[in-house]
Amino acid sequence: MTRDEIITGLRNRKASWDFYTFCQQMMPKFYKDNRRYLTEFCEALQDFVQESDKHFLVINLPPRHGKSLTAQLFTAWLFGLDPKNKVMTASYNETLSTTFAQTVRNLIQTEKVNDGIVYSDIFPNTKVKYGEASSQMWALEGSTMKNYLATSPKATATGFGAHFLIVDDLIRSAEDAYNENVLDGHWSWFNNTFLSRTENPWKVIIIMTRWAEGDLAGRVLSSFKDDCEHITYKAVKEDGTMLCDDVLSREDYLAKTREMNLDIVEANYNQRPIDIGGRLYSEFMTWDKRPVGKVFNYTDTADTGTDFLCSINYIEFENEAYITDLVFTDEPMETTESQVAELLFNGNVAEARVESNNGGRGFARNVATIMSGRYGTNRTIIKPVPQTHNKESRILSSSAWVQNHVFMPPNWQKRYPEFYRQVMSYQRKGRNAHDDSVDVLAAIYETITAVCKPTVIDKHGARGSRHKRYWA
């Protein structure tokens, strides 16, 4: 045996337990030692599945830096570690998920030609079971169940469970990144379909370019913060140098991005979500000590089945709004009427305004009835108020005041996560699937600044509101 053969044998043996070495043996022209980020990327994946007690790993990488290739190699390596492992991968659509699956399968099945290193040199006992014709779902020899399934948000995963769930770039364009309905669809699929397929012990790996605050990576980082590891690679590092000149040089970067919109450049290459620059609101101030004062409420009932009811308690103090509590939900009115009644009672609310549009007047009456019957109190004045102004213009025109004069309660991000996400993702321009939260903030502005406090003077000179009142 020659020296080269001995070295190759040793490296093949190391590749069976070291993922980066495995990548080098399979794709030596791409996985070079001078591409340091690839070493870190591979080590992070291996450490996560073998050492970490976390369930989620999010890795953000610029395009053409080996995201999909590394995910494919990692899938094959997991099967080499243990042919009993079960893996499910998800891609943008069925075409890409099939391509991913075929790459993994072909890698395992490649036959040796001349002196080239193939998968079986490293994992001779891992083979695709004979007769498994489907490229998207198949089993390994010795397994009584399917080991692999490739899927997408619009495909099925019924009947398949997995120890490892790997997501490979669900967003393919700025159009999808700007479309909140698409992002909501990804999140719904992830929670209701994809995540439900886990089998103990399980791990979820999300590898993608960071497009939007509400993309899958962003929502996993927010919702599973304490159970998630996160690694980010920017094409242009903080010191102005490139992540890897060998993969993307400064000259190539400038040439590719010269005619590209800046927000897309920052999202695609530098992991700065595309919607941050266009957000209506930045982070809000929070109050440390609750001010003393009368508690008010503003409620906007859900117009349709896809809308949210938003009901906010706040204290008006020195012409500023201090939010104390809120209800934000897409549950039906028969449920939210009780929730709002409880909010008003527990918050010791003196006066509540309920938008009378789209059933709001009946909602106000029912809330008053619940408070009187269930809580035995008439301390809250409930006023149904009409809203005839253009919603979008109201939201935009009130935004400067809201940003500077509304104080959120401590830890509001965790106490009201869906409310927080909707407020902080609302775009000044672009597609907004929901506006319920920011619409109520605009209404609070109008109430405090007297924009919508029409008054009349009766024949006795008494001033009063045109709005009908329900006493609770």
C-alpha positions in Angstrom: 0.0 0.0 0.0 1.4 3.4 -1.0 1.7 6.4 1.2 -1.1 8.2 -0.7 -3.4 5.2 -0.2 -2.7 5.1 3.5 -3.5 8.9 3.8 -6.7 8.5 1.8 -7.7 5.6 4.0 -7.1 7.6 7.1 -9.1 10.6 5.7 -11.9 8.3 4.7 -12.0 6.9 8.3 -12.0 10.4 9.7 -14.8 11.4 7.3 -17.0 8.8 8.9 -17.1 10.8 12.1 -16.0 14.3 11.0 -18.5 16.1 8.8 -16.1 18.7 7.3 -13.7 16.0 6.3 -16.6 14.1 4.7 -17.4 17.3 2.6 -13.8 17.6 1.6 -13.6 14.0 0.5 -16.8 14.3 -1.5 -16.3 17.8 -3.0 -12.6 18.7 -2.6 -12.8 21.5 -5.2 -15.4 23.5 -3.1 -14.5 22.6 0.5 -11.0 24.1 0.6 -9.2 24.9 3.9 -8.8 28.6 2.9 -12.6 28.9 2.9 -12.8 29.2 6.7 -16.5 29.9 6.9 -17.2 26.4 5.4 -15.2 24.8 8.2 -17.2 26.7 10.8 -20.5 26.0 9.0 -19.8 22.2 8.9 -18.6 22.2 12.5 -21.7 24.0 13.7 -24.0 21.4 12.0 -22.1 18.5 13.6 -21.9 20.1 17.0 -25.6 20.9 16.9 -26.7 17.3 16.3 -24.1 15.6 18.5 -23.4 18.1 21.4 -26.2 20.7 21.7 -29.2 20.4 23.9 -31.1 22.8 21.7 -33.8 21.7 19.3 -33.4 24.4 16.6 -30.5 25.7 14.6 -30.8 28.7 12.2 -27.9 29.4 9.8 -28.1 32.4 7.5 -25.8 32.5 4.5 -25.5 34.6 1.3 -26.3 33.0 -2.1 -23.8 30.8 -3.8 -21.9 30.1 -0.6 -22.8 26.4 -0.4 -26.1 26.4 1.6 -27.9 23.7 -0.4 -24.8 21.7 -1.2 -23.8 21.5 2.5 -27.4 20.6 3.5 -27.4 17.8 1.0 -24.1 16.4 2.1 -25.1 16.7 5.7 -28.3 14.6 5.0 -26.2 11.9 3.4 -23.7 12.0 6.3 -26.4 11.5 8.9 -27.4 8.3 7.1 -23.8 7.2 7.2 -23.6 7.8 10.9 -26.7 5.6 11.5 -28.8 4.0 8.8 -31.7 4.1 11.2 -31.8 7.9 11.1 -34.9 9.4 9.5 -34.6 12.7 7.7 -37.1 15.1 6.1 -36.0 18.0 4.0 -38.0 20.9 2.7 -37.4 23.3 -0.2 -39.1 26.1 -1.9 -41.2 24.0 -4.2 -41.6 20.4 -5.5 -39.0 20.8 -8.2 -36.3 22.0 -5.8 -37.3 19.4 -3.2 -37.0 16.7 -5.9 -33.6 18.0 -6.9 -32.4 18.0 -3.3 -33.6 14.4 -2.9 -32.0 13.2 -6.1 -28.7 14.7 -5.2 -28.7 12.9 -1.8 -29.7 9.6 -3.3 -27.2 9.8 -6.2 -24.4 10.6 -3.8 -25.1 7.4 -1.8 -25.5 5.3 -4.9 -22.5 6.6 -6.9 -20.4 3.6 -8.0 -16.6 3.8 -7.8 -14.7 4.6 -11.0 -10.9 4.5 -11.1 -9.4 6.2 -8.0 -12.1 8.7 -7.2 -13.6 8.7 -3.7 -17.2 7.8 -3.4 -19.7 7.6 -0.6 -19.3 3.8 -0.2 -15.6 4.3 0.5 -16.6 6.1 3.8 -19.9 4.4 4.6 -19.9 0.9 2.9 -22.8 -0.3 4.9 -25.2 2.5 4.0 -27.1 1.7 0.8 -30.5 2.7 -0.7 -32.8 -0.3 -0.5 -33.2 -2.1 -3.8 -36.5 -1.4 -5.6 -37.0 2.0 -4.0 -38.1 3.8 -7.2 -39.3 7.1 -5.8 -36.7 9.8 -5.7 -38.5 11.8 -3.0 -39.1 9.0 -0.5 -37.0 6.0 0.1 -35.6 3.5 2.6 -32.1 2.3 3.3 -31.1 -1.4 3.4 -31.9 -3.0 6.7 -34.6 -0.5 7.5 -38.2 -1.6 7.9 -39.5 2.0 7.4 -38.8 4.9 5.1 -35.7 6.9 6.0 -36.0 9.9 3.8 -38.7 12.3 2.5 -38.3 15.5 0.5 -41.2 17.9 0.7 -42.2 21.5 0.4 -44.9 23.9 1.9 -47.4 22.8 -0.8 -46.5 19.1 -0.7 -47.6 16.4 1.8 -45.7 14.9 4.7 -48.5 12.6 5.9 -47.4 9.3 7.4 -43.7 10.2 7.7 -41.8 10.9 11.0 -38.3 12.1 11.2 -35.4 12.7 13.7 -33.9 15.5 11.6 -35.9 18.2 9.8 -33.9 20.3 7.4 -35.2 23.4 5.7 -33.3 24.7 2.7 -34.3 28.3 1.6 -38.1 28.6 1.4 -38.0 32.2 -0.1 -36.8 32.7 -3.7 -37.6 36.3 -4.5 -38.2 39.7 -3.1 -41.8 39.5 -4.1 -42.3 36.6 -1.6 -40.3 38.4 1.0 -42.6 41.4 0.8 -45.8 39.3 0.8 -46.9 38.8 4.4 -49.5 36.2 3.2 -46.6 34.0 1.9 -44.6 34.4 5.1 -47.7 33.6 7.2 -48.3 30.5 5.0 -44.7 29.3 5.7 -45.1 29.7 9.4 -48.5 27.9 9.5 -47.0 25.0 7.4 -44.0 24.8 9.7 -46.0 24.6 12.9 -49.0 22.6 11.7 -47.4 20.2 9.3 -43.6 20.1 9.3 -42.9 20.3 13.0 -45.6 17.8 13.8 -43.5 15.1 12.0 -40.7 15.0 14.6 -39.8 11.8 16.4 -37.6 11.7 19.5 -34.8 12.5 19.6 -35.3 15.3 17.1 -33.5 18.4 15.7 -34.6 21.1 13.3 -32.1 22.9 11.0 -33.1 25.9 9.0 -30.5 27.1 6.4 -31.5 30.1 4.4 -30.8 33.7 3.3 -32.4 36.1 5.7 -35.1 37.9 3.7 -37.7 39.4 6.1 -38.3 39.9 9.8 -41.3 37.6 9.5 -39.7 34.9 7.4 -39.3 31.4 8.8 -35.9 32.0 10.3 -37.0 35.2 12.0 -40.1 33.6 13.5 -38.3 30.5 14.8 -35.6 32.8 16.4 -38.4 34.8 18.1 -40.7 32.0 19.1 -38.1 29.4 20.1 -35.5 31.9 21.4 -34.4 29.9 24.4 -34.2 26.6 22.4 -32.5 27.9 19.3 -28.9 28.4 18.1 -28.2 31.1 15.5 -25.3 31.6 13.1 -25.1 34.4 10.6 -22.7 35.0 7.8 -22.6 38.3 5.8 -21.0 38.5 2.4 -19.5 41.8 3.5 -18.1 41.6 7.0 -18.3 44.5 9.5 -14.7 45.5 8.7 -15.6 45.8 5.0 -13.8 42.7 3.9 -15.5 39.9 2.1 -16.6 36.7 3.8 -14.6 34.7 1.3 -12.9 36.3 -1.7 -12.4 32.8 -3.2 -16.2 32.4 -3.4 -17.3 36.0 -3.9 -14.7 38.7 -4.5 -15.3 42.4 -4.0 -15.3 43.0 -7.7 -17.9 40.3 -8.4 -20.0 41.6 -5.5 -20.0 45.1 -6.9 -20.8 43.9 -10.4 -23.7 41.7 -9.3 -25.3 44.3 -7.1 -24.6 47.5 -9.1 -28.2 47.6 -10.5 -29.9 45.8 -7.6 -32.2 47.6 -5.1 -30.3 48.3 -1.9 -32.8 46.6 0.3 -32.5 43.4 -1.8 -28.7 43.6 -1.7 -28.7 43.9 2.1 -31.1 41.0 2.5 -29.6 38.7 0.0 -26.0 39.2 0.8 -25.8 40.7 4.3 -28.7 39.1 6.2 -30.5 42.4 6.9 -34.2 41.7 6.5 -35.7 43.4 3.5 -38.5 44.9 5.5 -36.5 46.6 8.2 -35.8 49.7 6.1 -39.5 50.0 5.2 -41.0 49.4 8.6 -43.4 52.0 9.9 -42.2 51.7 13.5 -38.8 51.1 15.2 -38.6 49.8 18.7 -41.0 51.5 21.2 -40.2 53.0 24.6 -41.5 51.0 27.6 -42.6 52.3 30.9 -40.9 51.2 34.2 -43.4 52.6 36.6 -47.0 52.7 35.8 -48.4 56.2 36.0 -51.4 57.0 38.2 -54.5 57.9 36.2 -57.8 56.9 34.7 -57.7 53.8 32.5 -59.2 54.0 29.0 -59.7 51.3 26.3 -60.1 51.2 22.6 -61.3 48.1 20.8 -61.5 47.3 17.1 -63.5 44.1 16.5 -62.4 41.7 13.8 -64.0 42.6 10.4 -63.5 39.2 8.8 -62.4 35.7 9.8 -58.8 36.5 8.9 -58.7 39.8 10.9 -57.7 40.2 14.6 -59.6 41.7 17.4 -57.4 44.3 19.1 -58.5 45.8 22.4 -56.0 48.0 24.3 -56.1 49.4 27.8 -54.1 52.5 28.4 -53.6 55.4 30.8 -53.6 58.9 29.4 -50.9 60.8 31.3 -49.6 64.2 30.3 -51.0 63.6 26.7 -49.1 60.4 26.3 -50.5 56.8 26.2 -49.2 54.2 28.6 -50.4 50.8 27.5 -51.3 48.6 30.5 -52.8 45.4 29.0 -54.4 44.2 25.7 -56.2 41.4 24.0 -55.1 40.5 20.5 -56.7 37.4 18.9 -58.4 36.0 15.8 -60.9 34.0 17.8 -64.6 34.5 17.0 -66.8 37.2 18.6 -68.6 34.8 21.0 -65.1 34.2 22.6 -63.7 37.7 22.3 -66.7 39.4 23.9 -65.9 37.6 27.2 -62.2 38.3 26.8 -62.7 42.0 26.3 -65.2 42.1 29.3 -62.5 40.5 31.4 -59.9 42.9 30.1 -62.1 45.9 31.0 -63.0 44.5 34.5 -59.5 43.5 35.5 -58.1 46.8 34.1 -60.5 48.9 36.1 -61.3 50.7 32.8 -63.3 53.9 33.2 -64.2 54.4 29.5 -64.0 52.1 26.5 -64.5 53.0 22.9 -65.6 50.2 20.5 -65.6 50.8 16.7 -69.2 50.4 15.7 -68.3 49.4 12.1 -68.9 45.7 11.1 -70.9 44.6 14.1 -69.1 46.6 16.6 -72.3 48.2 18.0 -73.7 44.8 18.9 -70.3 43.7 20.3 -70.3 46.8 22.6 -73.8 45.9 23.9 -72.9 42.3 24.6 -69.7 43.3 26.4 -71.7 45.6 28.6 -74.2 42.9 29.3 -71.4 40.4 30.3 -69.8 42.9 32.6 -73.1 43.7 34.3 -74.2 40.1 34.7 -70.9 38.3 35.3 -69.0 41.0 37.2 -71.9 43.0 38.7 -70.4 46.3 37.8 -71.5 49.5 35.9 -68.2 51.4 36.4 -67.2 51.2 32.7 -68.8 53.5 30.1 -68.7 51.7 26.8 -69.1 53.9 23.7 -69.6 52.5 20.2 -67.8 55.0 17.8 -68.0 55.1 14.0 -64.8 55.2 11.9 -65.2 56.7 8.5 -61.6 57.9 7.7 -59.3 56.0 5.3 -57.5 53.4 7.4 -54.2 53.5 5.7 -53.9 57.3 5.8 -54.9 57.3 9.5 -52.2 54.8 10.3 -49.5 56.7 8.4 -50.4 60.2 9.6 -50.5 59.1 13.2 -47.3 57.1 13.1 -44.9 59.9 14.2 -47.0 60.6 17.3 -47.5 57.0 18.2 -43.7 56.3 17.9 -42.9 59.1 20.3 -45.8 59.2 22.7 -47.0 55.6 23.2 -45.2 53.6 25.9 -45.5 49.8 25.8 -45.6 47.7 29.0 -42.5 45.9 30.2 -41.6 42.7 28.3 -44.4 43.3 25.8 -42.6 41.4 23.1 -43.1 38.1 25.0 -46.4 39.0 26.7 -48.1 39.8 23.4 -45.9 38.1 20.7 -48.5 38.3 17.8 -49.3 41.9 18.5 -45.6 42.7 18.7 -44.9 41.0 15.4 -47.7 42.7 13.6 -46.8 46.2 14.9 -43.1 45.8 14.2 -43.5 44.3 10.7 -46.0 46.8 9.4 -44.6 48.3 6.2 -44.9 52.0 5.2 -45.1 50.8 1.6 -45.9 47.3 0.4 -48.2 44.5 1.2 -49.5 44.2 4.8 -51.7 41.2 5.4 -53.0 42.7 8.7 -53.3 46.2 10.1 -55.5 45.6 13.2 -52.8 46.5 15.8 -51.6 49.7 14.2 -55.1 50.8 13.4 -55.9 50.8 17.2 -52.7 52.7 17.9 -53.9 55.3 15.4 -57.2 55.5 17.1 -55.6 56.0 20.5 -53.7 58.9 18.9 -56.9 60.4 17.6 -58.6 60.0 20.9 -55.9 61.7 23.0 -55.3 64.5 20.5 -59.0 65.1 20.1 -59.0 64.2 16.3 -62.2 62.2 16.8 -63.9 63.8 19.7 -66.9 65.6 18.1 -68.9 67.5 20.6 -72.3 69.1 20.5 -73.8 71.9 22.6 -77.4 71.3 23.6 -80.0 74.1 24.1 -79.0 74.4 27.7 -75.3 75.0 26.8 -74.2 71.5 28.0 -71.4 69.9 26.0 -71.7 66.2 25.2 -70.5 63.5 22.8 -72.5 62.4 19.7 -71.7 58.8 20.5 -74.2 56.6 22.2 -73.1 55.2 25.6 -73.7 51.8 27.1 -73.2 51.7 30.9 -71.7 48.6 32.4 
